[in-house]
Amino acid sequence: MTLEEQVTMAINDFENTSTEQILEILDKIMPEFKSNLTSEYLQGKIKKILELDGESEKKEQCKALMPYLDWYLQGL
């Protein structure tokens, strides 16, 4: 499965996509962002999510990062 297909699947089936999968996808697309600031921000957010205990809290935080997946599909 290509990265683009993974991103599309995560967006279309967010509720059934694990936070691990979402974070893995975000990690893969991070180098595609033209701004280092954006990549650094995303890295910080991913790190904070990984430090959280509850899966539902992680999922809620991942939901806030969904625009990055949309941007990736739109060609950044």
N, CA, C and O atoms as a CHARMM CRD file, in Angstrom:
* protein
*
  304
    1    1 MET  N      0.84300  -1.17700   0.00000 PROA 1      0.00000
    2    1 MET  CA     0.00000   0.00000   0.00000 PROA 1      0.00000
    3    1 MET  C      0.89200   1.24500   0.00000 PROA 1      0.00000
    4    1 MET  O      1.83400   1.35500   0.78600 PROA 1      0.00000
    5    2 THR  N      0.57600   2.16600  -0.88800 PROA 2      0.00000
    6    2 THR  CA     1.38100   3.38900  -0.97200 PROA 2      0.00000
    7    2 THR  C      1.06400   4.30400   0.21100 PROA 2      0.00000
    8    2 THR  O      0.05800   4.13100   0.89900 PROA 2      0.00000
    9    3 LEU  N      1.92700   5.26100   0.42600 PROA 3      0.00000
   10    3 LEU  CA     1.71100   6.22300   1.50800 PROA 3      0.00000
   11    3 LEU  C      0.42200   7.01000   1.27100 PROA 3      0.00000
   12    3 LEU  O     -0.33400   7.27800   2.20500 PROA 3      0.00000
   13    4 GLU  N      0.18800   7.36700   0.03500 PROA 4      0.00000
   14    4 GLU  CA    -1.03800   8.10800  -0.30100 PROA 4      0.00000
   15    4 GLU  C     -2.28300   7.28300   0.03400 PROA 4      0.00000
   16    4 GLU  O     -3.27100   7.82000   0.53500 PROA 4      0.00000
   17    5 GLU  N     -2.23300   5.99100  -0.24200 PROA 5      0.00000
   18    5 GLU  CA    -3.35900   5.11000   0.08300 PROA 5      0.00000
   19    5 GLU  C     -3.54400   4.99600   1.59500 PROA 5      0.00000
   20    5 GLU  O     -4.67000   4.96100   2.09000 PROA 5      0.00000
   21    6 GLN  N     -2.42800   4.94000   2.32100 PROA 6      0.00000
   22    6 GLN  CA    -2.49700   4.87400   3.78300 PROA 6      0.00000
   23    6 GLN  C     -3.14200   6.13400   4.35700 PROA 6      0.00000
   24    6 GLN  O     -3.97700   6.06800   5.25900 PROA 6      0.00000
   25    7 VAL  N     -2.73700   7.28300   3.81300 PROA 7      0.00000
   26    7 VAL  CA    -3.28800   8.55700   4.27500 PROA 7      0.00000
   27    7 VAL  C     -4.79200   8.60600   3.99100 PROA 7      0.00000
   28    7 VAL  O     -5.58000   8.97900   4.86000 PROA 7      0.00000
   29    8 THR  N     -5.17700   8.23500   2.79300 PROA 8      0.00000
   30    8 THR  CA    -6.59000   8.23000   2.41000 PROA 8      0.00000
   31    8 THR  C     -7.40200   7.31300   3.31500 PROA 8      0.00000
   32    8 THR  O     -8.49200   7.67300   3.75800 PROA 8      0.00000
   33    9 MET  N     -6.86400   6.12700   3.58600 PROA 9      0.00000
   34    9 MET  CA    -7.55700   5.17300   4.44100 PROA 9      0.00000
   35    9 MET  C     -7.70900   5.72700   5.86900 PROA 9      0.00000
   36    9 MET  O     -8.76200   5.57000   6.48700 PROA 9      0.00000
   37   10 ALA  N     -6.66100   6.36900   6.38400 PROA 10     0.00000
   38   10 ALA  CA    -6.71900   6.93900   7.73600 PROA 10     0.00000
   39   10 ALA  C     -7.77000   8.03900   7.82000 PROA 10     0.00000
   40   10 ALA  O     -8.47800   8.15100   8.82000 PROA 10     0.00000
   41   11 ILE  N     -7.87000   8.84200   6.77800 PROA 11     0.00000
   42   11 ILE  CA    -8.85900   9.92400   6.76700 PROA 11     0.00000
   43   11 ILE  C    -10.27400   9.35800   6.66000 PROA 11     0.00000
   44   11 ILE  O    -11.17600   9.77000   7.39000 PROA 11     0.00000
   45   12 ASN  N    -10.45800   8.41200   5.74500 PROA 12     0.00000
   46   12 ASN  CA   -11.79400   7.86700   5.49300 PROA 12     0.00000
   47   12 ASN  C    -12.30400   6.95800   6.60800 PROA 12     0.00000
   48   12 ASN  O    -13.51200   6.84700   6.81700 PROA 12     0.00000
   49   13 ASP  N    -11.38600   6.30800   7.32500 PROA 13     0.00000
   50   13 ASP  CA   -11.78500   5.37200   8.37500 PROA 13     0.00000
   51   13 ASP  C    -11.05500   5.70800   9.67800 PROA 13     0.00000
   52   13 ASP  O    -10.47300   4.83500  10.32300 PROA 13     0.00000
   53   14 PHE  N    -11.09800   6.98300  10.04900 PROA 14     0.00000
   54   14 PHE  CA   -10.35100   7.47100  11.20800 PROA 14     0.00000
   55   14 PHE  C    -10.67200   6.69200  12.47800 PROA 14     0.00000
   56   14 PHE  O     -9.76600   6.33000  13.22900 PROA 14     0.00000
   57   15 GLU  N    -11.94900   6.43400  12.72400 PROA 15     0.00000
   58   15 GLU  CA   -12.35400   5.77400  13.97600 PROA 15     0.00000
   59   15 GLU  C    -11.76900   4.37200  14.11400 PROA 15     0.00000
   60   15 GLU  O    -11.52400   3.90800  15.22800 PROA 15     0.00000
   61   16 ASN  N    -11.54800   3.70300  13.00000 PROA 16     0.00000
   62   16 ASN  CA   -11.01000   2.33300  13.05000 PROA 16     0.00000
   63   16 ASN  C     -9.51500   2.26900  12.78300 PROA 16     0.00000
   64   16 ASN  O     -8.94600   1.17900  12.70700 PROA 16     0.00000
   65   17 THR  N     -8.88000   3.40800  12.64100 PROA 17     0.00000
   66   17 THR  CA    -7.43300   3.46700  12.44500 PROA 17     0.00000
   67   17 THR  C     -6.78800   3.70800  13.80200 PROA 17     0.00000
   68   17 THR  O     -7.16600   4.63500  14.51800 PROA 17     0.00000
   69   18 SER  N     -5.81600   2.87500  14.15400 PROA 18     0.00000
   70   18 SER  CA    -5.18900   3.01200  15.47200 PROA 18     0.00000
   71   18 SER  C     -4.33900   4.28300  15.52400 PROA 18     0.00000
   72   18 SER  O     -3.88200   4.79600  14.50300 PROA 18     0.00000
   73   19 THR  N     -4.14600   4.76500  16.74100 PROA 19     0.00000
   74   19 THR  CA    -3.30400   5.95400  16.90200 PROA 19     0.00000
   75   19 THR  C     -1.88000   5.64700  16.45100 PROA 19     0.00000
   76   19 THR  O     -1.19200   6.52300  15.92600 PROA 19     0.00000
   77   20 GLU  N     -1.43600   4.41200  16.65100 PROA 20     0.00000
   78   20 GLU  CA    -0.09400   4.02500  16.20300 PROA 20     0.00000
   79   20 GLU  C      0.02600   4.18200  14.68800 PROA 20     0.00000
   80   20 GLU  O      1.02700   4.69500  14.18800 PROA 20     0.00000
   81   21 GLN  N     -0.99500   3.73800  13.96400 PROA 21     0.00000
   82   21 GLN  CA    -0.97900   3.86300  12.50400 PROA 21     0.00000
   83   21 GLN  C     -0.97000   5.32200  12.08200 PROA 21     0.00000
   84   21 GLN  O     -0.22500   5.71400  11.18400 PROA 21     0.00000
   85   22 ILE  N     -1.80200   6.12100  12.73300 PROA 22     0.00000
   86   22 ILE  CA    -1.88900   7.53700  12.38500 PROA 22     0.00000
   87   22 ILE  C     -0.55100   8.22900  12.63100 PROA 22     0.00000
   88   22 ILE  O     -0.07300   8.98700  11.78800 PROA 22     0.00000
   89   23 LEU  N      0.04600   7.96200  13.78800 PROA 23     0.00000
   90   23 LEU  CA     1.33500   8.58000  14.11200 PROA 23     0.00000
   91   23 LEU  C      2.43600   8.11100  13.17100 PROA 23     0.00000
   92   23 LEU  O      3.32400   8.88300  12.81100 PROA 23     0.00000
   93   24 GLU  N      2.37600   6.85600  12.77700 PROA 24     0.00000
   94   24 GLU  CA     3.35900   6.31500  11.82900 PROA 24     0.00000
   95   24 GLU  C      3.23300   7.01900  10.47700 PROA 24     0.00000
   96   24 GLU  O      4.23600   7.36400   9.85300 PROA 24     0.00000
   97   25 ILE  N      2.01000   7.22700  10.03700 PROA 25     0.00000
   98   25 ILE  CA     1.76600   7.92000   8.76600 PROA 25     0.00000
   99   25 ILE  C      2.26300   9.36500   8.85900 PROA 25     0.00000
  100   25 ILE  O      2.92000   9.86000   7.94400 PROA 25     0.00000
  101   26 LEU  N      1.94600  10.03600   9.96600 PROA 26     0.00000
  102   26 LEU  CA     2.40400  11.41700  10.14600 PROA 26     0.00000
  103   26 LEU  C      3.92800  11.48800  10.13000 PROA 26     0.00000
  104   26 LEU  O      4.50800  12.41700   9.56700 PROA 26     0.00000
  105   27 ASP  N      4.55700  10.52100  10.73800 PROA 27     0.00000
  106   27 ASP  CA     6.01100  10.47500  10.75900 PROA 27     0.00000
  107   27 ASP  C      6.58000  10.31500   9.34000 PROA 27     0.00000
  108   27 ASP  O      7.61100  10.89600   8.99900 PROA 27     0.00000
  109   28 LYS  N      5.88700   9.51800   8.53000 PROA 28     0.00000
  110   28 LYS  CA     6.33900   9.29300   7.15100 PROA 28     0.00000
  111   28 LYS  C      6.16300  10.52600   6.26100 PROA 28     0.00000
  112   28 LYS  O      6.97400  10.77000   5.36700 PROA 28     0.00000
  113   29 ILE  N      5.10000  11.30600   6.50700 PROA 29     0.00000
  114   29 ILE  CA     4.86200  12.46600   5.64400 PROA 29     0.00000
  115   29 ILE  C      5.60100  13.71600   6.11700 PROA 29     0.00000
  116   29 ILE  O      5.71800  14.69000   5.37400 PROA 29     0.00000
  117   30 MET  N      6.09500  13.68700   7.34500 PROA 30     0.00000
  118   30 MET  CA     6.76200  14.86200   7.91800 PROA 30     0.00000
  119   30 MET  C      7.86900  15.43000   7.02300 PROA 30     0.00000
  120   30 MET  O      7.94400  16.64800   6.86500 PROA 30     0.00000
  121   31 PRO  N      8.73100  14.59400   6.43100 PROA 31     0.00000
  122   31 PRO  CA     9.79900  15.14800   5.57400 PROA 31     0.00000
  123   31 PRO  C      9.27800  15.87100   4.32700 PROA 31     0.00000
  124   31 PRO  O     10.01500  16.62900   3.69600 PROA 31     0.00000
  125   32 GLU  N      8.02600  15.64200   3.97700 PROA 32     0.00000
  126   32 GLU  CA     7.44700  16.25800   2.78300 PROA 32     0.00000
  127   32 GLU  C      7.09800  17.74000   2.98400 PROA 32     0.00000
  128   32 GLU  O      6.97300  18.49200   2.01800 PROA 32     0.00000
  129   33 PHE  N      6.94500  18.14700   4.24700 PROA 33     0.00000
  130   33 PHE  CA     6.60000  19.53900   4.49900 PROA 33     0.00000
  131   33 PHE  C      7.78100  20.43400   4.19500 PROA 33     0.00000
  132   33 PHE  O      8.91500  20.13600   4.56900 PROA 33     0.00000
  133   34 LYS  N      7.50600  21.53300   3.51200 PROA 34     0.00000
  134   34 LYS  CA     8.57000  22.43000   3.06000 PROA 34     0.00000
  135   34 LYS  C      9.17700  23.23200   4.20400 PROA 34     0.00000
  136   34 LYS  O     10.33300  23.64700   4.12800 PROA 34     0.00000
  137   35 SER  N      8.41200  23.44900   5.24900 PROA 35     0.00000
  138   35 SER  CA     8.87500  24.26000   6.36500 PROA 35     0.00000
  139   35 SER  C      9.39900  23.38000   7.50200 PROA 35     0.00000
  140   35 SER  O      8.71600  22.46800   7.96800 PROA 35     0.00000
  141   36 ASN  N     10.62100  23.67300   7.93400 PROA 36     0.00000
  142   36 ASN  CA    11.18200  22.94900   9.08100 PROA 36     0.00000
  143   36 ASN  C     10.35400  23.20700  10.32200 PROA 36     0.00000
  144   36 ASN  O     10.22200  22.34000  11.18600 PROA 36     0.00000
  145   37 LEU  N      9.80100  24.40200  10.40300 PROA 37     0.00000
  146   37 LEU  CA     8.97900  24.76200  11.55500 PROA 37     0.00000
  147   37 LEU  C      7.76400  23.83200  11.65900 PROA 37     0.00000
  148   37 LEU  O      7.40400  23.38700  12.74900 PROA 37     0.00000
  149   38 THR  N      7.14800  23.55000  10.53200 PROA 38     0.00000
  150   38 THR  CA     5.99200  22.64900  10.51300 PROA 38     0.00000
  151   38 THR  C      6.40600  21.26200  10.95000 PROA 38     0.00000
  152   38 THR  O      5.71500  20.63600  11.75400 PROA 38     0.00000
  153   39 SER  N      7.51900  20.77200  10.43600 PROA 39     0.00000
  154   39 SER  CA     8.00400  19.44200  10.79900 PROA 39     0.00000
  155   39 SER  C      8.34500  19.36100  12.28500 PROA 39     0.00000
  156   39 SER  O      8.02800  18.37400  12.94800 PROA 39     0.00000
  157   40 GLU  N      8.99400  20.40500  12.80300 PROA 40     0.00000
  158   40 GLU  CA     9.35400  20.42400  14.21900 PROA 40     0.00000
  159   40 GLU  C      8.10500  20.45900  15.10100 PROA 40     0.00000
  160   40 GLU  O      8.05000  19.78800  16.13100 PROA 40     0.00000
  161   41 TYR  N      7.11200  21.23600  14.69800 PROA 41     0.00000
  162   41 TYR  CA     5.85600  21.30900  15.43900 PROA 41     0.00000
  163   41 TYR  C      5.19700  19.93400  15.47300 PROA 41     0.00000
  164   41 TYR  O      4.74500  19.47200  16.52100 PROA 41     0.00000
  165   42 LEU  N      5.15000  19.29500  14.32000 PROA 42     0.00000
  166   42 LEU  CA     4.52900  17.98200  14.20800 PROA 42     0.00000
  167   42 LEU  C      5.28100  16.94600  15.04200 PROA 42     0.00000
  168   42 LEU  O      4.66300  16.10200  15.69000 PROA 42     0.00000
  169   43 GLN  N      6.60300  17.01100  15.02600 PROA 43     0.00000
  170   43 GLN  CA     7.41300  16.10300  15.84100 PROA 43     0.00000
  171   43 GLN  C      7.07100  16.26500  17.32000 PROA 43     0.00000
  172   43 GLN  O      6.91900  15.27700  18.03900 PROA 43     0.00000
  173   44 GLY  N      6.95300  17.50000  17.76600 PROA 44     0.00000
  174   44 GLY  CA     6.60600  17.77400  19.15700 PROA 44     0.00000
  175   44 GLY  C      5.23900  17.23300  19.52500 PROA 44     0.00000
  176   44 GLY  O      5.05400  16.67000  20.60400 PROA 44     0.00000
  177   45 LYS  N      4.28000  17.40600  18.62100 PROA 45     0.00000
  178   45 LYS  CA     2.92200  16.91800  18.87000 PROA 45     0.00000
  179   45 LYS  C      2.90100  15.39300  18.94300 PROA 45     0.00000
  180   45 LYS  O      2.23400  14.82000  19.80500 PROA 45     0.00000
  181   46 ILE  N      3.62600  14.73700  18.04300 PROA 46     0.00000
  182   46 ILE  CA     3.68300  13.27600  18.04300 PROA 46     0.00000
  183   46 ILE  C      4.29100  12.77700  19.35300 PROA 46     0.00000
  184   46 ILE  O      3.79700  11.82100  19.95200 PROA 46     0.00000
  185   47 LYS  N      5.36500  13.43100  19.78900 PROA 47     0.00000
  186   47 LYS  CA     6.02400  13.03700  21.03500 PROA 47     0.00000
  187   47 LYS  C      5.05900  13.16000  22.21600 PROA 47     0.00000
  188   47 LYS  O      4.99500  12.27200  23.06600 PROA 47     0.00000
  189   48 LYS  N      4.31500  14.25900  22.26400 PROA 48     0.00000
  190   48 LYS  CA     3.35800  14.45700  23.35700 PROA 48     0.00000
  191   48 LYS  C      2.25800  13.40300  23.32800 PROA 48     0.00000
  192   48 LYS  O      1.84000  12.91800  24.37900 PROA 48     0.00000
  193   49 ILE  N      1.79100  13.04700  22.15500 PROA 49     0.00000
  194   49 ILE  CA     0.74100  12.03700  22.03300 PROA 49     0.00000
  195   49 ILE  C      1.26400  10.68800  22.52200 PROA 49     0.00000
  196   49 ILE  O      0.55100   9.96000  23.21300 PROA 49     0.00000
  197   50 LEU  N      2.49400  10.35300  22.17100 PROA 50     0.00000
  198   50 LEU  CA     3.07500   9.08400  22.60100 PROA 50     0.00000
  199   50 LEU  C      3.21800   9.00800  24.12200 PROA 50     0.00000
  200   50 LEU  O      3.21100   7.91800  24.69400 PROA 50     0.00000
  201   51 GLU  N      3.34700  10.14800  24.76400 PROA 51     0.00000
  202   51 GLU  CA     3.49700  10.18000  26.22300 PROA 51     0.00000
  203   51 GLU  C      2.16400  10.04400  26.95400 PROA 51     0.00000
  204   51 GLU  O      2.14600   9.78200  28.15700 PROA 51     0.00000
  205   52 LEU  N      1.05800  10.21600  26.25100 PROA 52     0.00000
  206   52 LEU  CA    -0.26300  10.10700  26.87600 PROA 52     0.00000
  207   52 LEU  C     -0.55800   8.65300  27.23600 PROA 52     0.00000
  208   52 LEU  O     -0.04800   7.72500  26.60900 PROA 52     0.00000
  209   53 ASP  N     -1.40100   8.47500  28.26900 PROA 53     0.00000
  210   53 ASP  CA    -1.72700   7.12600  28.72600 PROA 53     0.00000
  211   53 ASP  C     -2.93600   6.51400  28.02100 PROA 53     0.00000
  212   53 ASP  O     -2.86500   5.39600  27.51100 PROA 53     0.00000
  213   54 GLY  N     -4.02800   7.24200  27.99600 PROA 54     0.00000
  214   54 GLY  CA    -5.27100   6.68100  27.47400 PROA 54     0.00000
  215   54 GLY  C     -5.36600   6.69800  25.95900 PROA 54     0.00000
  216   54 GLY  O     -4.99500   7.67700  25.31200 PROA 54     0.00000
  217   55 GLU  N     -5.86500   5.60700  25.40200 PROA 55     0.00000
  218   55 GLU  CA    -6.03600   5.50400  23.94900 PROA 55     0.00000
  219   55 GLU  C     -7.02900   6.54700  23.43600 PROA 55     0.00000
  220   55 GLU  O     -6.83500   7.12400  22.36500 PROA 55     0.00000
  221   56 SER  N     -8.09500   6.78600  24.20500 PROA 56     0.00000
  222   56 SER  CA    -9.09800   7.75800  23.74600 PROA 56     0.00000
  223   56 SER  C     -8.51600   9.16800  23.72200 PROA 56     0.00000
  224   56 SER  O     -8.85400   9.96300  22.84500 PROA 56     0.00000
  225   57 GLU  N     -7.65300   9.47900  24.66900 PROA 57     0.00000
  226   57 GLU  CA    -7.01100  10.79600  24.68100 PROA 57     0.00000
  227   57 GLU  C     -6.03200  10.92000  23.50200 PROA 57     0.00000
  228   57 GLU  O     -5.94100  11.97300  22.87100 PROA 57     0.00000
  229   58 LYS  N     -5.31000   9.84200  23.21700 PROA 58     0.00000
  230   58 LYS  CA    -4.39100   9.83700  22.07400 PROA 58     0.00000
  231   58 LYS  C     -5.17100  10.05600  20.77600 PROA 58     0.00000
  232   58 LYS  O     -4.75600  10.81300  19.89900 PROA 58     0.00000
  233   59 LYS  N     -6.31000   9.37200  20.68300 PROA 59     0.00000
  234   59 LYS  CA    -7.13500   9.46400  19.47900 PROA 59     0.00000
  235   59 LYS  C     -7.64000  10.89500  19.28600 PROA 59     0.00000
  236   59 LYS  O     -7.66600  11.41100  18.16800 PROA 59     0.00000
  237   60 GLU  N     -8.03800  11.52400  20.38900 PROA 60     0.00000
  238   60 GLU  CA    -8.53600  12.89900  20.33400 PROA 60     0.00000
  239   60 GLU  C     -7.43700  13.84200  19.84600 PROA 60     0.00000
  240   60 GLU  O     -7.69500  14.73600  19.03900 PROA 60     0.00000
  241   61 GLN  N     -6.22400  13.64200  20.33100 PROA 61     0.00000
  242   61 GLN  CA    -5.09200  14.47200  19.90600 PROA 61     0.00000
  243   61 GLN  C     -4.74400  14.21500  18.44000 PROA 61     0.00000
  244   61 GLN  O     -4.38100  15.14200  17.71500 PROA 61     0.00000
  245   62 CYS  N     -4.85200  12.97500  18.01000 PROA 62     0.00000
  246   62 CYS  CA    -4.59000  12.64400  16.60300 PROA 62     0.00000
  247   62 CYS  C     -5.60100  13.32600  15.68800 PROA 62     0.00000
  248   62 CYS  O     -5.26800  13.75100  14.58200 PROA 62     0.00000
  249   63 LYS  N     -6.83600  13.42300  16.16200 PROA 63     0.00000
  250   63 LYS  CA    -7.88800  14.06100  15.36500 PROA 63     0.00000
  251   63 LYS  C     -7.51000  15.50700  15.04000 PROA 63     0.00000
  252   63 LYS  O     -7.81700  16.01500  13.96200 PROA 63     0.00000
  253   64 ALA  N     -6.83800  16.16200  15.99500 PROA 64     0.00000
  254   64 ALA  CA    -6.42300  17.55000  15.78400 PROA 64     0.00000
  255   64 ALA  C     -5.33300  17.66900  14.71800 PROA 64     0.00000
  256   64 ALA  O     -5.09800  18.75400  14.18400 PROA 64     0.00000
  257   65 LEU  N     -4.67100  16.55800  14.41000 PROA 65     0.00000
  258   65 LEU  CA    -3.59100  16.57600  13.41100 PROA 65     0.00000
  259   65 LEU  C     -4.06100  16.13600  12.01900 PROA 65     0.00000
  260   65 LEU  O     -3.25600  16.04800  11.09200 PROA 65     0.00000
  261   66 MET  N     -5.33500  15.86600  11.87700 PROA 66     0.00000
  262   66 MET  CA    -5.87000  15.41100  10.59100 PROA 66     0.00000
  263   66 MET  C     -5.63100  16.38800   9.43800 PROA 66     0.00000
  264   66 MET  O     -5.45200  15.93800   8.30700 PROA 66     0.00000
  265   67 PRO  N     -5.62000  17.71400   9.67500 PROA 67     0.00000
  266   67 PRO  CA    -5.35400  18.62400   8.55300 PROA 67     0.00000
  267   67 PRO  C     -4.00100  18.34200   7.86700 PROA 67     0.00000
  268   67 PRO  O     -3.85200  18.59600   6.67100 PROA 67     0.00000
  269   68 TYR  N     -3.03900  17.83100   8.60300 PROA 68     0.00000
  270   68 TYR  CA    -1.74500  17.51200   7.98300 PROA 68     0.00000
  271   68 TYR  C     -1.89100  16.40000   6.95900 PROA 68     0.00000
  272   68 TYR  O     -1.21200  16.40100   5.93300 PROA 68     0.00000
  273   69 LEU  N     -2.77700  15.44800   7.23700 PROA 69     0.00000
  274   69 LEU  CA    -3.02200  14.37900   6.28000 PROA 69     0.00000
  275   69 LEU  C     -3.71800  14.93500   5.04200 PROA 69     0.00000
  276   69 LEU  O     -3.40900  14.54200   3.91700 PROA 69     0.00000
  277   70 ASP  N     -4.65700  15.85000   5.25800 PROA 70     0.00000
  278   70 ASP  CA    -5.34700  16.49500   4.12900 PROA 70     0.00000
  279   70 ASP  C     -4.34700  17.27900   3.26500 PROA 70     0.00000
  280   70 ASP  O     -4.38400  17.20900   2.03700 PROA 70     0.00000
  281   71 TRP  N     -3.47000  18.01100   3.91800 PROA 71     0.00000
  282   71 TRP  CA    -2.47000  18.81000   3.18100 PROA 71     0.00000
  283   71 TRP  C     -1.58800  17.90000   2.34500 PROA 71     0.00000
  284   71 TRP  O     -1.24900  18.22500   1.20700 PROA 71     0.00000
  285   72 TYR  N     -1.21800  16.76000   2.91300 PROA 72     0.00000
  286   72 TYR  CA    -0.37400  15.81800   2.17400 PROA 72     0.00000
  287   72 TYR  C     -1.07700  15.37100   0.89300 PROA 72     0.00000
  288   72 TYR  O     -0.46800  15.33100  -0.17600 PROA 72     0.00000
  289   73 LEU  N     -2.33900  15.04200   1.00800 PROA 73     0.00000
  290   73 LEU  CA    -3.08900  14.58300  -0.17000 PROA 73     0.00000
  291   73 LEU  C     -3.26800  15.68600  -1.19700 PROA 73     0.00000
  292   73 LEU  O     -3.35500  15.41300  -2.39400 PROA 73     0.00000
  293   74 GLN  N     -3.32500  16.92800  -0.73900 PROA 74     0.00000
  294   74 GLN  CA    -3.52100  18.05300  -1.64500 PROA 74     0.00000
  295   74 GLN  C     -2.20200  18.51000  -2.27500 PROA 74     0.00000
  296   74 GLN  O     -2.17800  19.46000  -3.05700 PROA 74     0.00000
  297   75 GLY  N     -1.11700  17.83300  -1.93200 PROA 75     0.00000
  298   75 GLY  CA     0.16300  18.16700  -2.53400 PROA 75     0.00000
  299   75 GLY  C      0.96000  19.17200  -1.72800 PROA 75     0.00000
  300   75 GLY  O      1.88200  19.79600  -2.25400 PROA 75     0.00000
  301   76 LEU  N      0.61900  19.33900  -0.45600 PROA 76     0.00000
  302   76 LEU  CA     1.32000  20.25900   0.43100 PROA 76     0.00000
  303   76 LEU  C      1.32300  21.64700  -0.16400 PROA 76     0.00000
  304   76 LEU  O      1.86800  22.57400   0.43500 PROA 76     0.00000
